[in-house]
Amino acid sequence: MDDAVWNHAVFSKNRDRLLTSDVAQRFFAEVNVLAKRFMSDEHFTVDGTLIQAWASQKSFRPKDGSDDGDGTNFRGQKRSNETHQSTTDPEARLYKKSYGKESKLAYLGHALVENRNGLIAAAMATQADGHAERDAALLMLDERQKNSSRRITVGADKAYDAKDFIAGARALNVTAHVQKNDKGRRSNLDGRTTRHAGYALSLSRRWLVEKTFGWLKQTGPLDQLKVRGLAKVDWIFVFSCAAHNLLRLPRLIQSHTQQDPQQQCA
């Protein structure tokens, strides 16, 4: 009762400082230290998910300032990230992840998930474009492979069946178990990779990353962002991934203890 009255200005300053620091990545790393015994260090799956920006379509206006109305009626207009930009969130990009879907102002969240229990081994957010998923995957794999000579595998969908990604993964001592994209084109994978049983096994574990993204959007805060700018979006995404792993830990610990009677007695 005698404590000083809560000052919302101090809270706001601390919140902004937290959102613009590397606290999320450090917290994520500490959580994964606790989770390490439940994580595979050899087999992974990578994917990206669309994160809707906190900006409306009508904020997507011409960069040159030319008048195209109030932005509410854009039917029939040709709009692209080269000529237009959101006035609400300039770092958001107009993007759609698959054909037939509506383009949205968005960012991309990327996760590297281990294949044993579906825990997130690495996470980051980027601006949305056609190369971001593959580039982010290579960045996370490069960080994973630092100071390691051990070959690992990474499963991915057909969007990663690109020459630059396959070659980049091999340079990092990573075997890319990518779903072949050979519809109307030649896949960048051949029998040297696809003939092994591990290839099919990796593809069968891809549901783990989809389940993770489902949790991040349905239970976590990523269905609709409430922050603007890539730095803050990355903070929210990484922190949410840390929360996902942290919430999974009690059940994994309990399951591990029940499977080990000696540890339970101890």
Secondary structure as the mmCIF struct_conf table of DSSP 4:
data_model
#
loop_
_struct_conf.conf_type_id
_struct_conf.id
_struct_conf.beg_label_comp_id
_struct_conf.beg_label_asym_id
_struct_conf.beg_label_seq_id
_struct_conf.end_label_comp_id
_struct_conf.end_label_asym_id
_struct_conf.end_label_seq_id
BEND BEND1 ASP A 3 ASP A 3
HELX_LH_PP_P HELX_LH_PP_P1 ALA A 4 TRP A 6
HELX_RH_AL_P HELX_RH_AL_P1 HIS A 8 LEU A 19
TURN_TY1_P TURN_TY1_P1 THR A 20 THR A 20
BEND BEND2 SER A 21 ASP A 22
HELX_RH_AL_P HELX_RH_AL_P2 VAL A 23 ALA A 35
HELX_RH_3T_P HELX_RH_3T_P1 LYS A 36 PHE A 38
BEND BEND3 MET A 39 MET A 39
BEND BEND4 ASP A 41 GLU A 42
STRN STRN1 HIS A 43 GLN A 52
BEND BEND5 TRP A 54 TRP A 54
HELX_RH_3T_P HELX_RH_3T_P2 GLN A 57 SER A 59
STRN STRN2 PHE A 60 PRO A 62
TURN_TY1_P TURN_TY1_P2 LYS A 63 ASP A 64
TURN_TY1_P TURN_TY1_P3 GLY A 69 ASP A 70
BEND BEND6 GLY A 71 THR A 72
TURN_TY1_P TURN_TY1_P4 ARG A 75 GLY A 76
TURN_TY1_P TURN_TY1_P5 ASN A 81 THR A 83
STRN STRN3 HIS A 84 SER A 86
BEND BEND7 THR A 87 THR A 88
TURN_TY1_P TURN_TY1_P6 PRO A 90 GLU A 91
STRN STRN4 ARG A 93 TYR A 95
BEND BEND8 LYS A 97 SER A 98
TURN_TY1_P TURN_TY1_P7 TYR A 99 GLY A 100
BEND BEND9 LYS A 101 LYS A 101
HELX_LH_PP_P HELX_LH_PP_P2 GLU A 102 SER A 103
STRN STRN5 LYS A 104 GLU A 114
TURN_TY1_P TURN_TY1_P8 ASN A 115 ASN A 117
STRN STRN6 ILE A 120 GLN A 127
TURN_TY1_P TURN_TY1_P9 GLY A 130 HIS A 131
HELX_RH_AL_P HELX_RH_AL_P3 ALA A 132 ARG A 144
TURN_TY1_P TURN_TY1_P10 GLN A 145 ASN A 147
STRN STRN7 ILE A 152 ALA A 156
HELX_RH_3T_P HELX_RH_3T_P3 LYS A 158 TYR A 160
HELX_RH_AL_P HELX_RH_AL_P4 LYS A 163 ALA A 171
TURN_TY1_P TURN_TY1_P11 LEU A 172 ASN A 173
STRN STRN8 VAL A 174 VAL A 178
HELX_LH_PP_P HELX_LH_PP_P3 GLN A 179 LYS A 180
BEND BEND10 LYS A 183 ARG A 185
BEND BEND11 ASN A 188 ASN A 188
HELX_RH_AL_P HELX_RH_AL_P5 GLY A 191 THR A 194
TURN_TY1_P TURN_TY1_P12 ARG A 195 ARG A 195
BEND BEND12 HIS A 196 HIS A 196
HELX_RH_AL_P HELX_RH_AL_P6 ALA A 197 SER A 204
TURN_TY1_P TURN_TY1_P13 ARG A 205 ARG A 206
HELX_RH_AL_P HELX_RH_AL_P7 TRP A 207 GLN A 218
TURN_TY1_P TURN_TY1_P14 THR A 219 THR A 219
BEND BEND13 GLY A 220 PRO A 221
BEND BEND14 ASP A 223 GLN A 224
BEND BEND15 GLY A 229 GLY A 229
HELX_RH_AL_P HELX_RH_AL_P8 LEU A 230 GLN A 259
HELX_RH_AL_P HELX_RH_AL_P9 PRO A 261 CYS A 265
#
